[in-house]
Amino acid sequence: MPTLLIIGFGDVARRAVPMLTGHWRLLAAVRRPEQAAAARALGVTPLLVDLDQPALLRRLAGLADALLYTAPPPDQGEHDPRLRRCLAALAKTGSIPQRVVYISTSGVYGDCGGAWVDETRPCRPDTARAKRRYDAERTLRHFAAQHCGTSLTILRAPGIYAAERLPLARLRSEAPNIIETEDSISNHIHADDLAMLCVVALRRTGGIRVYNACDTEPLPVGDWYDKLADATGLPRPERLPRDAVRQRVSPGLWSFLAESRRLSNGRLAELKVRLAYPSVDAFLAGRTPPR
């Protein structure tokens, strides 16, 4: 079997493992011994590597036919030196991964004022977080162009959720949302669907392709939290004018609330996939609030 190297063995990567098993020999770069144990339990061979220590990255060179990269950039700056160091290490051999899949963010588009956004829209990231992801995308494009046999797939994901990763702490904090007439629009993607898209993207060959890895039905941010509150039995957040919300929430939270865009996922038809959760309503339909 061909060998797949996973860098960033987080929730989405772990969800992808059962779909990859039997098709790939799986290696995962992990930082801590407990992560290595979790990888072995899933049948994945762990490699103890610290992405911030370049000397350790040499052991990754020449091991894999394909790369699934889901590791986040550092928390500071506008670049992703971790990814750059990884690619530099992988390039120090004649055996280069022929397929690369990278999970990026829809934040690279910046604030689009609620307009529909497909993959042809120019990227204008506003936040440092999104700028780091866009830097990673450009670094990967350069890597793929240098190694002409490498296929690169970039999955631009919006807010990722699952039963185990719902923003319930945000609801319990009673932080306000924006009133309906001023609210931002956003999409979501269930973690299982994003994992499935990673698996399917690893089968793709030929050139560089970007996909909006999102659901089909964008909705106002406040509506998402209202729906989630109703499904979990928590109070709906207060609604305030946009300027008042900005004064009440942290800069980090505001960076998510402020940007507005409707993502189109029509290009996913190329991958011949069907999302298990084409909308958050499809996910919430099976949940009943606790008594």
N, C-alpha and C positions, 0 to 999 in steps of 0.2 A: 504493500500500500504506500501511496505517497505520504510524506510527512508534513504536518501542519504545526507551525509554531504559533502559540497564542501568547501575546504580550499584553498583559492586563487581564488577569484571571478573576474578574469581578462577576457580578450577578448575571449580566447578559451572556458573558462567555460560558459560565457554568451551565446556563440554560441551554446553550447551543451544543454542549458536549454529547448528550444522548443522540442527537441528530447527526453528529459527526462520526460517532463511534461505528466502526465497521467499514468506513470509507477512507479514514485517515489514520495514520499513526500520530498520536497527539502528544505534543510537548507543550509545557506551559512555563513561562518565566515567572517565578514567584519570589517574593521578598522575604517572607518569614516562614519558619518551620511549620507553623500551624496551617499556612496556606499550602505548603507542600503536602501535608497529610491530607488535606481536603482534595487536592488534585489526585493523589494516589487512590483515594476512595472512589473517585469517578473513573479510574482507569487511565489517568493522564500521567505521563512522566514529568515530574517537576524538575526545573532547573533553578537553583538558588542564584538569583541575580538582583542586584540593586541598580535600577536605571540611572541613578545619580552617581554611580561609580564606574567610569568608562573602562577601567581595566578588567572588570568582571564581564563586560559585554562581549569580549572576544570569544567566549565559549559558545556564543550563539551562532557564530559564522559557519556557514556551510552545512547546517543541520537540516534545513527545511526546504521543501518544494513550494510552500505557500505560507503566508503570514496573515494572521488575524490580529490587528492592533486595536485594542480598546483602552489602553492606559491613558489616564488624563495627563494633561500638561502640568507643569508646576503651578502654584497658586499666584505667582507674581509675574510681572513682565508682559510683553506682547509677543513672545516667541516660545517655541517648544524645543528647548535644547535636549530633552530626553529623547524625543523622536529622532532628532538629528544624530545624536550619538548612536542610537540603535541602528539606524540605516548605515552610518559610517562603518560600524562593526560588521554588519551583514555584507557590505561591499568588499571587505578585505579577503575575498575568496572568489574563485571562479564559479562557485555554485550559488547563484542568486535566486531568491524566491520568484517563481514565475507568476504567482497570483498574490495580490495584496488587497485586503479589505480593511477599511478604516472607518470607525464610527466618529463622525464629526457632529456638528450642531447646526440647527437651522438658524442659530444666532448669527451666523456669518453673513446673512442677508441684511442685518440691521433692522431698524424700524422701517416698515413699509407702509405705515399709515392704514393698515387694514386691507391693503390691496392683495389680490391673488398673486401668488409667487410660484413660478416653476423654476426648473434648474437652469434656465437660460438667463435668469435675472443676475445682473452684476452683484458681486459681494461687496458690501459696505459695512463691515462690522463696527459697532459703536462701543461695545464694552471690551475691556482688556481680556476678559474670559473668551469672548468670541474671536478677538484678534489672535489669541494664542492658537485657537483651532484653525483659523484661516491660514496662519503661518504653517501649521502642520500640513494642511492640504497642499499648499504650494511646495513645501519640501518633498512631499510624496510625489507630486506631479513631476518635479525635477528628477527624482530618483527613477521613476518609471520611464521618463524620456531618455535618461542616460542608458538604461538597460532595456533595450527595445523589445525584448521578449517578455517583459513583465506587464501583466494586466493589473490595472488599479481600479478598484471600486470604492467610491466614497459614499457613505450613507449619512445624510444630514438628518439627524433626529431632533425632534422637539422634546417636550417634557415626557420622560419615560416613567411609566407607572406599572404597578402590579398589586396584587392583594397585600404583599409584604412591603410595598414601598409607596404607600399613599401619604399625601401631605397632611396627616392628621394632626401633627404638632402645630402646623400652621393654623388649622382650624381652632385648636384648643387655645392658641395664643390670643384669639379674638382680634387679630390684626384685620383692619378693614379692607374691603375691596372697593373698586371704582364704580360709581353709579352707571346704570345701563347706558345712558346716552353718551358717556365719555369712555366707556370700557375698551380695553384692548381685545384683539381676537388672536386665538392661538390654536394649534393642533396638539395632539398627543400621540403616543405610540406605546402599546403594551410591551413589556419586556419580553414576553414569549414571541410576539410578532417580530420584534427587532432581532432576537436570536435567530429566528427562522430566516429573516432576510440576510443575515450574515452567512448562514449555511448555503443559501441559494446563490449568493454573490460569489462564494468561493468556487462555484462551478463555471462562472463566466470567464470567457477568454477574449482577448483582443482589445488592446487600447485602454483608454481612460474613460470612465463613465461615472457620473454623479446621479444619485437618486435622493429625492425627498422621502425619507423613511418615516412616513407618518400615516395617521388614519385618514379617513375620507371626509370627515365632517368637522371642520373648524368651528369653534364656538367661543363666545365671550369668556374671558377668564373668570369673571364673577359667576357665570352660569355653571362652570365646572365645579367651583367650590360649593355653590348652592346644591347641586346635584349630589356631590359627595357628602355634604352635611346631612341631607335628607336620607341618604342610604345608610349612614352610620349612626343616625340619631343624635348628632351634634347640632348645636345652634348654627344657623346661617350667619356668616359674617356681616357686620354692618356695612352699608354702602355709603360712600362719601364722594364728593367731587375729587377729581384727579389731583389737584394741588394739595388738598387736605390729606389724601392718602400718602402722597410723597413725604409730607412732614411727619407722618405717624409711623412709617415703616423704615426698616434698615435700608441702606444704599444697595446692599446685595439683593434684597427682596424687590426693591423698586426696579432694579435692572431687568427683572423677569416680568414685572407687571406693566412696565412702560411700553415695551415694544409690541407692535401689532402687525400681524400678517396672517393671511390665509394661504396655507401651503396646498399646492396641487400635487397629488401623488400619481397622476396618470401615467408617468413613465414606468412605474412599477409593473405595468402590464408586460413590459419586455421580459421580466423575470418569471412570468407565468406563475404568480403566487396569488393566494387568497388569504387575506388577513383574518385571523380568528376574531379580532376585535376591531371592526372598521369604524367604530365610534365608541366614545366612553359610555354611551347609553347601552351598547351591547355588553359591556363589562358589568355595569351597575345593575342590569336587569335581573341578574341572579342573586343580588344581595338584598337582604331585608334588614331594616334597622333593628338594633337590639331593643328589647323591652325594658 
